[in-house]
């Protein structure tokens, strides 16, 4: 039986903290994104896996939540400790990439929030878990923002 929450990457003393944060310009670009985002992880051998994701939201200034509607390799990679990368295109032009550690929730407040958002988009989507990408690095194209 897996735990209801699995945090990978580092956890600072005092809890589930991240470094970085989402700059306002990136948050605005997210609100004006074009098409689905791409979420990437790697397995323990270093083999990359990428998936297109439509059910992804800014959870707070330092985290994105991604609904696990059909993850298989992605979920296994997260539970094995893979960092994650989220890539999206802005209507304004340009691409943005957010990188960081990833946690996985199957119950609790974050999971319930994801379920509400996911069900509002399409109640047929399973939403079996919530991947949480901690904002640790942010790029606009090749320019590092965080």
N, C-alpha and C positions, 0 to 999 in steps of 0.2 A: 504494500500500500504506500503510495507516495504521499509526501506531506502536502498540506494545503498551500504552502509557500516555499519556494526554493529560490534563494538569492545566490547569484553567481558573481564573480568578480570580487571587488573589495567591498567591505562594509566598514565605514569609519567607526571609531568608538562612539557609542551613544546611539547606534542604530543604523538605519538604512539611509545613509547620507551619500550624496554624490558631489563631485567637484564639477565646476562648469556652470551650467545654467543655459537657458534658452534666450538668446538676445531678442529684443523686441522685433527687430527687422526680420528675423527668422520666423518668429511667431506669426507676423503679418504675412510673410510669404507662404507659410503653412495654410493660413486661412484662404489664400488665393491659389492653392496648388492646382495643378493640371493633371488629371488622370490618377491612376492608382500609384501608391508608393511601392518601393521595392525594399524588402527586409532580408538581410543577409546574416548568416551564421556560418560557423565551420565545425566540422566534426573533430573527434580526438586525433585523427590522422592529419588534420589540416585541410581536408577537402571542403571547399566552399559549397554552400547551399543558399540559393536565393529564391524568394517567393514574392509574387505580386500581392499586395494587401490593400483592400479597400476599407476594412473595418479597423481603423487606427485613429487615435485621438490624442491630443495634448492632455495629459492628466493634470499636470501642474507645471510650474516653471522649470522643473528639472527632470520630468519624466513623460514619456509617451506610453500609451497602453495599446497593445495590438491584440485583437481577438484571435484566439486559436480556433478557427473554423474548420480547418483541414490540415493542420500541422502534423507531420509525422517525423520527417528528418529534422525539421526545425525544432520541434519539441525535444527530441532526443539530444540535439546539439546544445540547447539551452540547459537542460538538466545535467549535461556533462560539463558545463562550465564555459561554454562559448560566449565570447563577447558578441555584440550585435551591431549592425549598421543599417540605418534607415535612409534611403535616398528618395527624394521627391523633386519634381519640377515645379517651378512657379509660373503663374500666368504672366508675371512681370518679365520673365526670362531668367534663365539661369537654373542651375541645379544646386540642391542643398543636401548635405550628408550629415547625419547625426550618428555618433558612435559612442558606445559605452557598454558597461556591464548590463546583464539582463537577469531579471527575476521572473519567476513563474508562479501564478496564483490559480488555485482551483476552488478557493472559498475566501470569504472575508470581504472587506469593504471595496477593495480594488476590483475583485472579481465581480461583485454585485453591480458596481458602477459600469464595468464593461458589459455585463449582461443587459442592463437597461439600454445602453447606447446601441448595442448590437441588435437587440430585439426591435428597437425603434426603426432601424434600417431595414431589417427583414427578419421576422420572427421564426422563419424556417432555418436560419443559420444556427449551428449547434452551440457555438461559444463555449467549448469545453474547458477553456483556460484563458488566462490573461497573461500575455508576455509584457513585462514592463522594462522598457529601455531607459536606462539612466543616462541623462545628457552629460557626457564627460568631454567630448570633442565635437565641434561643429565647424563645417566647412561650407563656403559658397564657392563652387567650382574648386579651384586649387587653393583658394585663400582661406587660411585658418581663422575662424572667428572666435573660437573658445578653445 
